[in-house]
């Protein structure tokens, strides 16, 4: 029986890839400040996301109006939404239902009038007397929302169909951004907007200071109405888009071969982030089961380097046939890990040997153009592709090695709350 490979079996030669190409300059996307992009980008926070500045730069440089831009790990939809904002066709794919809901909602691209009409219909159809009992809402959800707000949320959970493109998908995405936060524009008791605090932590805080952690009586319809007006203040996106809910390794059966001019993405972390756990409130609303656990089980397959490289090989194999034969550029934003140039490892062990015979008999291969560094000082706690200070919450083993990236936030207070709410595991410590 063959022995399973481990990281020690991998011999990665020194990187000899070009470090520049076509005048790509990281200072350009790093220097853009403020919320200059389409309002749809800021609908809902999402952990480990890149900002609009990054795909904007590459879309503007390497595509033209009408071209197709694909992100196979779309997250909150930044790349396909930016593509649509620039008059391109954006395609987003993800296996996380929250990512799909956000991307599909944004790319639905409805008019303000259509959304407000649908919201009025929903509000007119809501009868509070039908929602006096909460048999479908778990106790940990009842702990977070005022009884009146929860009744409205239960109604909206039943009525909004986000499974297809349309105004319902857009409203669902807007609602995801409003579910929890610390101001009157949010529906929950006070908590960060970036992630869902642990229910055990919330329960303890409520017992400790009931007045401070009191659930506000907020009207979900009114909160949605105000948010919708802000999101569509600049009008509709000028391009188009579509969202695919599925495994990236099946994309070669779902996207037309040779149709993509730019693939722009950031693949999952080598050290997994528990996207389900840290979005358990939003996933309660989106999923039939109301549970985050199956989401983490589906997404949790890239712990170790060997498995990660196998996954990347499968991913790169599935996406290669989709690229335009003449103009296609496949751009992967990959951060380093301790002691390893991960982008070079992905090229050497996963991408360089891929060969696919196309329908016309020609052989498709990748060509490595460059591995471009952004040159942000390593001593700054920065997620490596944007110039925003990031406070990362990690779990360390007894030797001080990072075994899990729990999450990250640009706000120190949020990161500390995240650390305080993280599950305690014997023999491990949490550090911000």
Secondary structure, DSSP 4 states (H G I P E B T S, - for coil): -PPPP-GGG---PPP---S--TT--HHHHHH--SS-S-GGGGSS--TTPPPHHHHHHHHHHH--TT-EEEETT-TTTHHHHHHHHTTSEEEEEESSHHHHHHHHHHHH---HHHHHHHHHHHHHT--GGGGS--TTS-HHHHTTS-HHHHHHHHHHHHH---SSSSHHHHHHHHHHHHSS-SSTTSSSSS--SSSPPPHHHHHHHHHH-TTTTPPP---HHHHHHHHHHHHTTT---SSEEEEEES-GGGGGGTS-TT-BSEEEE-PPPSSPP-TTGGGHHHHHHHSSS--SHHHHHHH----SHHHHHHHHHHHHHHHHTTB-TTT-EEEE----BTTB-HHHHHIIIIITT--EE-TTSPEE-------------TTS-B-TTSSSB-EEEEEE-TTS-EEEEEEEESSHHHHHHHHHHSPP-TT-EEE-
